[in-house]
Amino acid sequence: MIFSRKSGSGRHAKDDTRVSGTRSLEEELGLVDDEPEEPVAPKASRPEGPYDVTEAPAGIPQLDLGALKVPAVDDVEVRVQADNEGKIQQIVLVHNDSALQLGVFAAPRSEGIWGEVRAEIRKQLFTDGVAAEEADGEWGVELRARVRTPDGLTDIRFVGIDGPRWLVRAVFQGPAAVDPDVAPPLLECLRSLVVDRGHEAMPVREPLPLHLPKEVAEASADGSTSEVPLTAAAGGANGAGEADGPERRKPSPRPRRK
């Protein structure tokens, strides 16, 4: 795992994908997402993830990053950007020339929000002069576009998965954005991803809390360490201690953040 520090308040950057819908005054003000009094019952088991923590199959080696449990998959490098308190602001998985950026957000109990989030992403891309089109994918309707980065034009693909009171937003970049079969290890990561939403009430679209494993946070608390291999996080990973750290690769361009 590559870990880089970033100074700041420790909160995730605010998600720009906000639109107004038919909501109560409390929801419009971002005060609550739903009643938190009872744990959410698990949905019927799905053949593939992302999984809610209540329905995740056992035995998946994972890197525990708080609200997200990232599976340990061969040939996938986990790059994490965090602040000085160990609170994660960005997770990017890299395989060869493809990348997968992961984000997880609070959602209401009653309905999914990927449809409206996707519409706003498309609107923002259009405002930026980028044409985007919708396409059917493994997880339903997704959004595909080509954006300009410092390294040139790059293909990106936005995938959204609604779960019980959460939304996973996955952004593929590079060859995997055009042909998912180019980077099957990244697909394996997304299919085996586990979300631990917790039971606390949170504003809709608020990023769920992500943090470095305790051992990694302590090892880099003095600020002297900017990169930590995956094996150093073994104590914070469920069953990942036997995995070898991936080789260093030239960083791929980061997905454009919206």
FISETOR-695193 format. One line per field, with one value per atom (N, C-alpha, C): x, y, z; residue number from 1. Coordinates in nm, 2 decimals. Example, Ala and Ser with C-alpha at 12.3 -4.5 7.8 and 13.67 -1.06 7.14 Angstrom:
% residues 2
c1 = c(1.32;1.23;1.32;1.28;1.37;1.29)
c2 = c(-0.57;-0.45;-0.33;-0.22;-0.11;0.00)
c3 = c(0.78;0.78;0.78;0.71;0.71;0.79)
nr = c(1;1;1;2;2;2)
***
This chain:
% residues 258
c1 = c(0.08;0.00;0.09;0.06;0.13;0.05;0.11;0.04;0.10;0.02;0.07;-0.01;0.06;0.00;-0.06;-0.16;-0.21;-0.27;-0.22;-0.26;-0.41;-0.48;-0.62;-0.69;-0.82;-0.91;-0.93;-0.90;-0.92;-1.05;-1.13;-1.26;-1.24;-1.32;-1.31;-1.35;-1.29;-1.33;-1.48;-1.56;-1.70;-1.73;-1.83;-1.87;-1.96;-1.93;-2.00;-2.13;-2.15;-2.27;-2.39;-2.44;-2.55;-2.66;-2.78;-2.89;-3.01;-3.11;-3.23;-3.33;-3.40;-3.51;-3.63;-3.72;-3.84;-3.80;-3.76;-3.72;-3.78;-3.78;-3.83;-3.73;-3.78;-3.69;-3.56;-3.58;-3.46;-3.36;-3.40;-3.31;-3.25;-3.33;-3.28;-3.17;-3.18;-3.08;-2.96;-2.97;-2.86;-2.85;-2.96;-2.95;-2.95;-3.03;-3.04;-3.05;-3.02;-3.04;-3.16;-3.19;-3.30;-3.30;-3.40;-3.41;-3.30;-3.22;-3.11;-3.14;-3.26;-3.29;-3.27;-3.28;-3.27;-3.16;-3.08;-2.99;-3.06;-3.00;-3.06;-3.05;-3.17;-3.17;-3.10;-3.02;-2.95;-3.04;-3.00;-3.07;-3.05;-3.13;-3.10;-2.96;-2.90;-2.76;-2.74;-2.64;-2.61;-2.50;-2.50;-2.40;-2.26;-2.26;-2.13;-2.15;-2.05;-2.05;-2.05;-2.03;-1.99;-2.10;-2.05;-2.14;-2.16;-2.27;-2.29;-2.22;-2.17;-2.10;-2.19;-2.32;-2.41;-2.43;-2.39;-2.41;-2.29;-2.17;-2.05;-2.01;-1.96;-1.92;-1.79;-1.77;-1.65;-1.53;-1.41;-1.29;-1.23;-1.27;-1.21;-1.10;-0.97;-0.87;-0.89;-0.88;-0.92;-0.82;-0.82;-0.75;-0.85;-0.85;-0.96;-0.93;-1.01;-0.99;-1.11;-1.18;-1.29;-1.42;-1.49;-1.62;-1.60;-1.48;-1.45;-1.35;-1.38;-1.29;-1.25;-1.12;-1.07;-1.01;-1.06;-1.00;-0.85;-0.77;-0.64;-0.63;-0.60;-0.60;-0.46;-0.41;-0.28;-0.27;-0.16;-0.12;-0.20;-0.27;-0.34;-0.27;-0.23;-0.16;-0.26;-0.26;-0.36;-0.29;-0.33;-0.27;-0.37;-0.33;-0.41;-0.36;-0.44;-0.40;-0.48;-0.40;-0.47;-0.41;-0.48;-0.43;-0.34;-0.29;-0.20;-0.26;-0.39;-0.46;-0.49;-0.45;-0.48;-0.61;-0.69;-0.82;-0.80;-0.85;-0.83;-0.92;-0.86;-0.93;-0.95;-0.86;-0.88;-0.82;-0.89;-0.84;-0.83;-0.72;-0.70;-0.64;-0.70;-0.64;-0.58;-0.46;-0.39;-0.35;-0.38;-0.34;-0.29;-0.16;-0.09;-0.13;-0.19;-0.22;-0.36;-0.43;-0.57;-0.58;-0.67;-0.69;-0.84;-0.87;-1.00;-1.01;-1.08;-1.09;-1.22;-1.22;-1.33;-1.38;-1.51;-1.57;-1.69;-1.73;-1.85;-1.92;-2.05;-2.13;-2.26;-2.31;-2.43;-2.55;-2.65;-2.77;-2.89;-3.01;-3.13;-3.17;-3.25;-3.30;-3.40;-3.47;-3.59;-3.56;-3.45;-3.42;-3.28;-3.24;-3.10;-3.09;-2.96;-2.94;-2.85;-2.81;-2.71;-2.77;-2.90;-2.96;-2.95;-2.98;-2.96;-2.82;-2.73;-2.59;-2.53;-2.57;-2.52;-2.56;-2.69;-2.73;-2.66;-2.62;-2.54;-2.40;-2.34;-2.20;-2.20;-2.30;-2.31;-2.33;-2.41;-2.43;-2.30;-2.23;-2.10;-2.00;-1.99;-1.90;-1.94;-2.07;-2.11;-2.07;-2.09;-2.04;-1.90;-1.82;-1.67;-1.64;-1.73;-1.71;-1.68;-1.72;-1.69;-1.82;-1.83;-1.95;-1.94;-2.05;-2.06;-2.18;-2.17;-2.29;-2.31;-2.44;-2.48;-2.47;-2.44;-2.43;-2.46;-2.51;-2.54;-2.42;-2.40;-2.28;-2.32;-2.22;-2.24;-2.33;-2.31;-2.39;-2.50;-2.55;-2.66;-2.60;-2.68;-2.64;-2.52;-2.42;-2.30;-2.28;-2.17;-2.15;-2.00;-1.99;-1.85;-1.82;-1.70;-1.65;-1.50;-1.45;-1.31;-1.27;-1.18;-1.14;-0.99;-0.96;-0.82;-0.75;-0.63;-0.55;-0.42;-0.33;-0.20;-0.12;-0.16;-0.09;-0.16;-0.27;-0.34;-0.48;-0.55;-0.68;-0.69;-0.79;-0.80;-0.95;-0.97;-1.11;-1.14;-1.27;-1.31;-1.45;-1.48;-1.61;-1.66;-1.78;-1.84;-1.94;-1.92;-2.01;-2.06;-2.19;-2.25;-2.33;-2.31;-2.38;-2.45;-2.58;-2.66;-2.67;-2.65;-2.66;-2.75;-2.77;-2.85;-2.80;-2.85;-2.81;-2.67;-2.62;-2.49;-2.48;-2.39;-2.36;-2.21;-2.17;-2.03;-2.02;-1.93;-1.90;-1.76;-1.75;-1.63;-1.60;-1.48;-1.44;-1.32;-1.35;-1.24;-1.17;-1.04;-0.96;-0.87;-0.84;-0.75;-0.82;-0.74;-0.80;-0.92;-0.92;-1.04;-1.17;-1.16;-1.27;-1.34;-1.27;-1.32;-1.36;-1.27;-1.29;-1.27;-1.38;-1.36;-1.27;-1.27;-1.19;-1.04;-1.00;-0.86;-0.79;-0.87;-0.81;-0.90;-0.91;-1.00;-0.97;-0.84;-0.82;-0.89;-0.91;-0.98;-1.13;-1.18;-1.32;-1.34;-1.24;-1.25;-1.25;-1.17;-1.17;-1.31;-1.37;-1.50;-1.61;-1.60;-1.70;-1.69;-1.57;-1.55;-1.54;-1.56;-1.56;-1.67;-1.64;-1.73;-1.75;-1.88;-1.91;-1.96;-1.90;-1.94;-2.01;-2.13;-2.20;-2.21;-2.23;-2.25;-2.40;-2.44;-2.58;-2.61;-2.51;-2.53;-2.60;-2.69;-2.75;-2.64;-2.64;-2.55;-2.62;-2.58;-2.64;-2.63;-2.73;-2.72;-2.61;-2.53;-2.42;-2.29;-2.30;-2.18;-2.08;-1.95;-1.86;-1.85;-1.86;-1.85;-1.70;-1.68;-1.55;-1.45;-1.34;-1.23;-1.10;-1.03;-0.90;-0.80;-0.67;-0.57;-0.57;-0.52;-0.51;-0.42;-0.45;-0.38;-0.23;-0.18;-0.04;0.03;-0.04;0.01;0.01;-0.10;-0.11;0.00;0.02;0.12;0.26;0.29;0.42;0.46;0.36;0.38;0.34;0.31;0.26;0.36;0.49;0.59;0.61;0.54;0.55;0.67;0.75;0.87;0.85;0.73;0.71;0.60;0.63;0.53;0.48;0.55;0.51;0.52;0.42;0.42;0.38;0.46;0.42;0.30;0.23;0.11;0.13;0.25;0.28;0.28;0.32;0.33;0.19;0.08;-0.05;-0.11;-0.03;-0.09;-0.17;-0.13;-0.20;-0.34;-0.36;-0.49;-0.57;-0.52;-0.60;-0.65;-0.77;-0.83;-0.78;-0.68;-0.63;-0.53;-0.49;-0.41;-0.26;-0.23;-0.09;0.00;-0.06;0.02;0.05;-0.02;0.00;0.13;0.20;0.32;0.29;0.37;0.35;0.37;0.29;0.31;0.43;0.48;0.60;0.55;0.65;0.62;0.61;0.51;0.49;0.48;0.50;0.49;0.34;0.31;0.17;0.10;-0.03;-0.12;-0.18;-0.23;-0.30;-0.42;-0.44;-0.55;-0.68;-0.79;-0.92;-0.95;-1.01;-1.05;-1.16;-1.14;-1.24;-1.35;-1.47;-1.58;-1.65)
c2 = c(-0.12;0.00;0.12;0.22;0.34;0.44;0.50;0.59;0.73;0.83;0.97;1.06;1.15;1.24;1.36;1.42;1.54;1.62;1.74;1.82;1.87;1.89;1.94;1.90;1.91;1.89;1.75;1.66;1.52;1.47;1.56;1.52;1.49;1.40;1.38;1.51;1.52;1.63;1.62;1.73;1.72;1.67;1.58;1.52;1.62;1.65;1.75;1.70;1.57;1.51;1.52;1.65;1.68;1.74;1.69;1.75;1.75;1.84;1.85;1.75;1.68;1.59;1.62;1.52;1.53;1.48;1.57;1.54;1.62;1.58;1.66;1.78;1.87;1.99;1.94;1.84;1.79;1.74;1.66;1.60;1.71;1.81;1.92;1.99;2.01;2.07;1.98;1.85;1.76;1.72;1.72;1.69;1.54;1.46;1.32;1.24;1.11;1.03;0.94;0.90;0.82;0.79;0.71;0.68;0.58;0.60;0.51;0.41;0.40;0.33;0.18;0.12;-0.02;-0.06;-0.16;-0.21;-0.24;-0.22;-0.25;-0.40;-0.46;-0.60;-0.62;-0.73;-0.76;-0.79;-0.74;-0.78;-0.92;-0.98;-1.11;-1.12;-1.23;-1.24;-1.23;-1.15;-1.13;-1.23;-1.27;-1.36;-1.29;-1.16;-1.09;-0.95;-0.89;-0.76;-0.65;-0.53;-0.50;-0.55;-0.60;-0.66;-0.56;-0.57;-0.51;-0.60;-0.54;-0.62;-0.73;-0.71;-0.81;-0.93;-0.92;-1.03;-1.08;-1.02;-1.06;-1.20;-1.28;-1.41;-1.42;-1.52;-1.53;-1.58;-1.55;-1.60;-1.52;-1.39;-1.30;-1.22;-1.24;-1.16;-1.01;-0.93;-0.79;-0.70;-0.58;-0.47;-0.38;-0.37;-0.30;-0.15;-0.07;0.07;0.15;0.08;0.15;0.11;0.20;0.17;0.08;0.07;-0.01;-0.12;-0.24;-0.36;-0.40;-0.36;-0.38;-0.52;-0.60;-0.74;-0.73;-0.83;-0.84;-0.93;-0.86;-0.93;-0.92;-1.03;-1.03;-0.93;-0.87;-0.77;-0.64;-0.62;-0.49;-0.41;-0.29;-0.20;-0.11;-0.10;-0.01;0.12;0.23;0.36;0.45;0.49;0.56;0.70;0.80;0.94;0.97;1.01;1.04;1.16;1.22;1.33;1.29;1.39;1.36;1.28;1.27;1.19;1.05;1.02;0.88;0.87;0.98;0.97;0.97;0.87;0.86;0.95;1.01;1.10;1.05;0.95;0.89;0.75;0.66;0.52;0.49;0.45;0.42;0.28;0.19;0.06;0.06;0.01;0.01;-0.13;-0.15;-0.28;-0.24;-0.26;-0.22;-0.08;-0.05;0.09;0.13;0.05;0.09;0.12;0.20;0.24;0.24;0.22;0.22;0.30;0.41;0.50;0.46;0.45;0.40;0.51;0.53;0.62;0.56;0.58;0.53;0.64;0.64;0.76;0.71;0.79;0.75;0.78;0.69;0.70;0.68;0.72;0.70;0.56;0.52;0.38;0.35;0.44;0.41;0.38;0.44;0.43;0.46;0.41;0.43;0.57;0.62;0.75;0.76;0.64;0.64;0.71;0.70;0.76;0.91;0.97;1.12;1.16;1.08;1.12;1.11;1.01;0.99;1.11;1.15;1.26;1.39;1.41;1.53;1.52;1.41;1.39;1.42;1.37;1.39;1.54;1.61;1.75;1.83;1.79;1.86;1.84;1.72;1.69;1.78;1.79;1.87;2.01;2.06;2.20;2.22;2.12;2.12;2.09;2.08;2.06;1.91;1.82;1.68;1.61;1.54;1.46;1.33;1.29;1.16;1.08;0.95;0.87;0.76;0.72;0.62;0.48;0.38;0.25;0.14;0.03;-0.08;-0.15;-0.18;-0.25;-0.36;-0.42;-0.53;-0.49;-0.36;-0.32;-0.22;-0.23;-0.14;-0.03;0.08;0.19;0.26;0.28;0.35;0.47;0.55;0.67;0.66;0.69;0.68;0.81;0.85;0.97;0.97;1.07;1.08;1.22;1.23;1.36;1.39;1.51;1.55;1.56;1.50;1.50;1.56;1.59;1.64;1.54;1.41;1.32;1.29;1.37;1.35;1.31;1.27;1.22;1.08;1.07;0.94;0.90;0.78;0.73;0.70;0.73;0.71;0.65;0.57;0.50;0.51;0.57;0.58;0.47;0.40;0.29;0.32;0.30;0.32;0.20;0.16;0.05;0.09;0.09;0.12;0.00;0.02;-0.08;-0.04;-0.11;-0.07;0.05;0.17;0.30;0.34;0.29;0.34;0.33;0.41;0.41;0.40;0.30;0.29;0.35;0.45;0.51;0.46;0.39;0.34;0.41;0.46;0.53;0.45;0.38;0.32;0.42;0.40;0.49;0.41;0.45;0.39;0.28;0.17;0.07;0.00;-0.02;-0.08;0.00;0.13;0.21;0.18;0.13;0.10;-0.05;-0.14;-0.28;-0.34;-0.37;-0.42;-0.55;-0.63;-0.75;-0.73;-0.60;-0.57;-0.59;-0.55;-0.56;-0.64;-0.77;-0.85;-0.84;-0.82;-0.81;-0.69;-0.58;-0.46;-0.50;-0.57;-0.62;-0.71;-0.80;-0.89;-0.81;-0.70;-0.61;-0.55;-0.50;-0.44;-0.54;-0.66;-0.77;-0.82;-0.81;-0.86;-0.75;-0.63;-0.52;-0.53;-0.49;-0.50;-0.36;-0.32;-0.19;-0.21;-0.14;-0.14;0.00;0.01;0.14;0.19;0.10;0.14;0.18;0.21;0.24;0.39;0.47;0.61;0.69;0.78;0.87;0.96;0.98;1.06;1.14;1.26;1.33;1.25;1.25;1.18;1.24;1.15;1.18;1.21;1.20;1.23;1.11;1.13;1.02;0.94;0.81;0.73;0.73;0.72;0.74;0.62;0.67;0.57;0.61;0.51;0.54;0.43;0.47;0.37;0.27;0.14;0.04;0.10;0.06;0.11;0.10;-0.01;-0.03;0.07;0.09;0.18;0.33;0.36;0.50;0.53;0.43;0.44;0.45;0.37;0.36;0.49;0.57;0.69;0.81;0.80;0.91;1.02;0.99;1.10;1.18;1.14;1.21;1.17;1.08;1.05;0.95;0.88;0.78;0.82;0.82;0.87;0.75;0.64;0.52;0.40;0.31;0.20;0.08;-0.03;-0.15;-0.22;-0.29;-0.36;-0.45;-0.52;-0.62;-0.55;-0.42;-0.35;-0.33;-0.34;-0.33;-0.46;-0.56;-0.70;-0.70;-0.63;-0.64;-0.58;-0.49;-0.42;-0.48;-0.60;-0.66;-0.80;-0.83;-0.96;-1.07;-1.14;-1.25;-1.21;-1.08;-1.03;-1.04;-1.10;-1.10;-1.18;-1.28;-1.37;-1.32;-1.21;-1.16;-1.08;-1.09;-1.02;-0.88;-0.78;-0.65;-0.64;-0.57;-0.56;-0.48;-0.51;-0.43;-0.29;-0.19;-0.05;-0.04;0.04;0.07;0.22;0.26;0.40;0.44;0.54;0.58;0.61;0.55;0.59;0.72;0.79;0.92;0.89;0.98;0.97;1.00;0.93;0.97;1.11;1.18;1.32;1.32;1.40;1.40;1.51;1.47;1.56;1.59)
c3 = c(0.00;0.00;0.00;-0.09;-0.09;-0.01;0.09;0.18;0.17;0.14;0.13;0.23;0.29;0.38;0.31;0.37;0.32;0.44;0.45;0.57;0.54;0.65;0.64;0.76;0.76;0.87;0.90;0.81;0.83;0.77;0.72;0.66;0.51;0.46;0.32;0.24;0.12;0.04;0.01;0.01;-0.01;-0.15;-0.15;-0.28;-0.35;-0.48;-0.56;-0.61;-0.60;-0.66;-0.58;-0.56;-0.48;-0.57;-0.56;-0.63;-0.54;-0.57;-0.49;-0.54;-0.45;-0.49;-0.41;-0.40;-0.32;-0.18;-0.09;0.04;0.15;0.27;0.38;0.40;0.49;0.52;0.58;0.67;0.74;0.65;0.54;0.45;0.36;0.32;0.24;0.31;0.44;0.52;0.56;0.51;0.54;0.68;0.76;0.90;0.93;0.86;0.89;0.76;0.77;0.65;0.67;0.80;0.83;0.97;1.02;1.16;1.19;1.30;1.33;1.44;1.48;1.61;1.60;1.48;1.47;1.36;1.39;1.29;1.16;1.05;0.92;0.89;0.86;0.83;0.70;0.68;0.56;0.45;0.33;0.21;0.17;0.08;0.04;-0.02;0.01;-0.03;-0.18;-0.22;-0.36;-0.40;-0.53;-0.57;-0.57;-0.59;-0.59;-0.52;-0.48;-0.41;-0.50;-0.44;-0.30;-0.21;-0.09;0.01;0.13;0.19;0.32;0.42;0.53;0.63;0.68;0.68;0.73;0.64;0.52;0.42;0.35;0.39;0.33;0.36;0.26;0.28;0.36;0.44;0.53;0.44;0.50;0.44;0.33;0.31;0.21;0.28;0.24;0.30;0.27;0.37;0.36;0.42;0.37;0.43;0.49;0.62;0.70;0.70;0.62;0.62;0.68;0.77;0.83;0.77;0.70;0.64;0.51;0.46;0.35;0.39;0.36;0.37;0.23;0.20;0.06;0.05;-0.04;-0.05;-0.10;-0.05;-0.09;-0.21;-0.33;-0.46;-0.52;-0.57;-0.63;-0.74;-0.75;-0.86;-0.85;-0.74;-0.72;-0.61;-0.65;-0.55;-0.49;-0.36;-0.29;-0.26;-0.31;-0.28;-0.20;-0.08;0.01;0.04;0.03;0.07;0.20;0.31;0.44;0.50;0.60;0.66;0.78;0.86;0.97;1.08;1.08;1.19;1.14;1.02;0.96;0.90;0.88;0.82;0.67;0.60;0.46;0.38;0.28;0.19;0.05;0.01;-0.12;-0.12;-0.19;-0.21;-0.36;-0.41;-0.55;-0.56;-0.63;-0.66;-0.80;-0.82;-0.95;-0.99;-1.12;-1.18;-1.32;-1.34;-1.47;-1.50;-1.62;-1.66;-1.62;-1.55;-1.51;-1.36;-1.32;-1.18;-1.15;-1.02;-0.97;-0.84;-0.85;-0.73;-0.66;-0.53;-0.45;-0.35;-0.34;-0.24;-0.19;-0.07;-0.01;0.07;0.05;0.11;0.17;0.27;0.33;0.24;0.25;0.17;0.25;0.21;0.29;0.29;0.39;0.41;0.30;0.25;0.17;0.02;-0.03;-0.17;-0.20;-0.32;-0.37;-0.43;-0.44;-0.49;-0.61;-0.66;-0.77;-0.90;-0.92;-1.04;-1.04;-0.92;-0.92;-0.91;-0.85;-0.84;-0.98;-1.05;-1.19;-1.28;-1.26;-1.34;-1.32;-1.19;-1.16;-1.21;-1.20;-1.25;-1.40;-1.47;-1.61;-1.64;-1.56;-1.58;-1.56;-1.45;-1.42;-1.53;-1.59;-1.70;-1.82;-1.85;-1.96;-1.94;-1.81;-1.78;-1.81;-1.78;-1.81;-1.95;-2.04;-2.18;-2.21;-2.13;-2.15;-2.18;-2.29;-2.33;-2.26;-2.20;-2.13;-2.18;-2.18;-2.22;-2.12;-2.11;-2.02;-2.09;-2.02;-2.08;-1.97;-2.01;-1.92;-1.89;-1.76;-1.71;-1.61;-1.55;-1.46;-1.34;-1.30;-1.18;-1.22;-1.35;-1.39;-1.48;-1.48;-1.56;-1.51;-1.60;-1.56;-1.65;-1.63;-1.70;-1.76;-1.89;-1.95;-2.02;-2.01;-2.07;-2.09;-2.16;-2.19;-2.14;-2.05;-1.99;-2.02;-2.01;-2.03;-1.90;-1.89;-1.77;-1.80;-1.71;-1.74;-1.83;-1.83;-1.92;-2.05;-2.08;-2.20;-2.18;-2.29;-2.28;-2.21;-2.12;-2.04;-2.04;-2.06;-2.05;-1.90;-1.86;-1.72;-1.73;-1.63;-1.62;-1.48;-1.46;-1.32;-1.30;-1.19;-1.16;-1.02;-1.00;-0.87;-0.82;-0.70;-0.64;-0.51;-0.52;-0.40;-0.31;-0.18;-0.08;0.03;0.14;0.25;0.32;0.29;0.35;0.31;0.20;0.15;0.00;-0.06;-0.20;-0.22;-0.30;-0.34;-0.48;-0.49;-0.62;-0.66;-0.77;-0.83;-0.96;-0.97;-1.10;-1.16;-1.27;-1.34;-1.44;-1.45;-1.54;-1.62;-1.74;-1.83;-1.91;-1.95;-2.04;-1.98;-1.84;-1.78;-1.79;-1.82;-1.83;-1.97;-2.06;-2.19;-2.20;-2.15;-2.16;-2.02;-1.95;-1.81;-1.80;-1.91;-1.90;-1.91;-1.93;-1.94;-1.80;-1.70;-1.56;-1.47;-1.49;-1.40;-1.25;-1.21;-1.07;-1.00;-1.08;-1.03;-1.01;-1.11;-1.10;-0.98;-0.96;-0.84;-0.71;-0.70;-0.59;-0.56;-0.67;-0.65;-0.61;-0.67;-0.65;-0.50;-0.44;-0.31;-0.20;-0.24;-0.15;-0.04;0.08;0.19;0.25;0.27;0.33;0.47;0.57;0.71;0.74;0.72;0.73;0.87;0.97;1.10;1.12;1.24;1.26;1.30;1.30;1.33;1.22;1.25;1.15;1.09;0.96;0.89;0.78;0.75;0.63;0.51;0.42;0.30;0.21;0.15;0.07;0.15;0.28;0.36;0.34;0.31;0.30;0.43;0.42;0.54;0.59;0.72;0.78;0.74;0.68;0.64;0.72;0.76;0.83;0.81;0.83;0.81;0.92;0.89;0.99;1.11;1.23;1.34;1.33;1.29;1.28;1.18;1.07;0.97;1.02;1.08;1.14;1.24;1.33;1.43;1.37;1.27;1.21;1.14;1.10;1.02;1.10;1.23;1.31;1.32;1.31;1.32;1.20;1.09;0.96;0.88;0.92;0.85;0.74;0.74;0.65;0.55;0.42;0.32;0.24;0.24;0.17;0.26;0.26;0.35;0.26;0.26;0.18;0.24;0.16;0.20;0.32;0.32;0.42;0.56;0.56;0.69;0.75;0.67;0.72;0.76;0.77;0.79;0.92;1.02;1.15;1.14;1.04;1.03;0.92;0.86;0.76;0.81;0.77;0.81;0.72;0.76;0.68;0.57;0.56;0.46;0.49;0.61;0.65;0.57;0.50;0.42;0.28;0.24;0.11;0.10;-0.01;-0.03;-0.09;-0.05;-0.10;-0.25;-0.33;-0.47;-0.51;-0.62;-0.67;-0.70;-0.69;-0.72;-0.87;-0.91;-1.05;-1.07;-1.19;-1.22;-1.20;-1.12;-1.09;-1.22;-1.22;-1.33;-1.30;-1.40;-1.37;-1.28;-1.19;-1.10;-1.17;-1.13;-1.19;-1.15;-1.25;-1.22;-1.12;-1.01;-0.91;-0.93;-0.90;-0.92;-0.79)
nr = c(1;1;1;2;2;2;3;3;3;4;4;4;5;5;5;6;6;6;7;7;7;8;8;8;9;9;9;10;10;10;11;11;11;12;12;12;13;13;13;14;14;14;15;15;15;16;16;16;17;17;17;18;18;18;19;19;19;20;20;20;21;21;21;22;22;22;23;23;23;24;24;24;25;25;25;26;26;26;27;27;27;28;28;28;29;29;29;30;30;30;31;31;31;32;32;32;33;33;33;34;34;34;35;35;35;36;36;36;37;37;37;38;38;38;39;39;39;40;40;40;41;41;41;42;42;42;43;43;43;44;44;44;45;45;45;46;46;46;47;47;47;48;48;48;49;49;49;50;50;50;51;51;51;52;52;52;53;53;53;54;54;54;55;55;55;56;56;56;57;57;57;58;58;58;59;59;59;60;60;60;61;61;61;62;62;62;63;63;63;64;64;64;65;65;65;66;66;66;67;67;67;68;68;68;69;69;69;70;70;70;71;71;71;72;72;72;73;73;73;74;74;74;75;75;75;76;76;76;77;77;77;78;78;78;79;79;79;80;80;80;81;81;81;82;82;82;83;83;83;84;84;84;85;85;85;86;86;86;87;87;87;88;88;88;89;89;89;90;90;90;91;91;91;92;92;92;93;93;93;94;94;94;95;95;95;96;96;96;97;97;97;98;98;98;99;99;99;100;100;100;101;101;101;102;102;102;103;103;103;104;104;104;105;105;105;106;106;106;107;107;107;108;108;108;109;109;109;110;110;110;111;111;111;112;112;112;113;113;113;114;114;114;115;115;115;116;116;116;117;117;117;118;118;118;119;119;119;120;120;120;121;121;121;122;122;122;123;123;123;124;124;124;125;125;125;126;126;126;127;127;127;128;128;128;129;129;129;130;130;130;131;131;131;132;132;132;133;133;133;134;134;134;135;135;135;136;136;136;137;137;137;138;138;138;139;139;139;140;140;140;141;141;141;142;142;142;143;143;143;144;144;144;145;145;145;146;146;146;147;147;147;148;148;148;149;149;149;150;150;150;151;151;151;152;152;152;153;153;153;154;154;154;155;155;155;156;156;156;157;157;157;158;158;158;159;159;159;160;160;160;161;161;161;162;162;162;163;163;163;164;164;164;165;165;165;166;166;166;167;167;167;168;168;168;169;169;169;170;170;170;171;171;171;172;172;172;173;173;173;174;174;174;175;175;175;176;176;176;177;177;177;178;178;178;179;179;179;180;180;180;181;181;181;182;182;182;183;183;183;184;184;184;185;185;185;186;186;186;187;187;187;188;188;188;189;189;189;190;190;190;191;191;191;192;192;192;193;193;193;194;194;194;195;195;195;196;196;196;197;197;197;198;198;198;199;199;199;200;200;200;201;201;201;202;202;202;203;203;203;204;204;204;205;205;205;206;206;206;207;207;207;208;208;208;209;209;209;210;210;210;211;211;211;212;212;212;213;213;213;214;214;214;215;215;215;216;216;216;217;217;217;218;218;218;219;219;219;220;220;220;221;221;221;222;222;222;223;223;223;224;224;224;225;225;225;226;226;226;227;227;227;228;228;228;229;229;229;230;230;230;231;231;231;232;232;232;233;233;233;234;234;234;235;235;235;236;236;236;237;237;237;238;238;238;239;239;239;240;240;240;241;241;241;242;242;242;243;243;243;244;244;244;245;245;245;246;246;246;247;247;247;248;248;248;249;249;249;250;250;250;251;251;251;252;252;252;253;253;253;254;254;254;255;255;255;256;256;256;257;257;257;258;258;258)
***
